[in-house]
Amino acid sequence: MKSLCWLLIALATLAFAVGAILAFAGRTFMLEPPGYWRGAVGFLLFAIALRMMENRK
């Protein structure tokens, strides 16, 4: 489960970086830059939800 959370965090970082690069370049690639940022927030929220559902022993 932790590896899935780290994967989601890495995807969020990648989505945010792509969105920032596209915003500064003034271009679009499949989505507008805010779409990438929304995706990054979604990945992070999903990772947080998974961590909160884990059973702590």
N, C-alpha and C positions, 0 to 999 in steps of 0.2 A: 504494500500500500504506500509505503514511503517513497518507493521508486516511481510510482505513478504520480505522486504529488510533485516530486522533483521534475518529472517530465512535463507536467503542466506548467510549472514555474518557468522552465526553460522555453516552452512554447510561448508563454506570455511575454518573456523577455524578447524573443525573436519577433513576435508580432508588434510589440511596442517599437522596437528598433526599426523595423521595416516601415511602419507608419511614420516615424519621425524623419527617416531619410526621404520618404516620398513627400512629406509635407514641406521640407526645406528645398527639395528639388522642384516642387510645383508640378509633380506628375502623379499619375494614378497607375496602379497595376492591379487589375481585377477588382479592387475596392478603393474607395476614397480613404485617405489617411484616418479619419475618425472611425471608420469601420475596423481598422486594425487595432485601434486603441480600445474600442468596445470589446473586441475579441480578447485582447490581453486582460481586461478587467474580468471578463467571463471566465477565462482560464484560472485566474487567481482566486476568484470566488469559489469555483469548483474545487480547487486544491484545498482551500480553507475548510469547505464543507466536508471533504473527505477526511481531513485531519481531525475535525471535531467529532466525526462518527466513529473513530477508532476506539477500541476498548483499551483503557489504561489499566495496567496490572500493578 
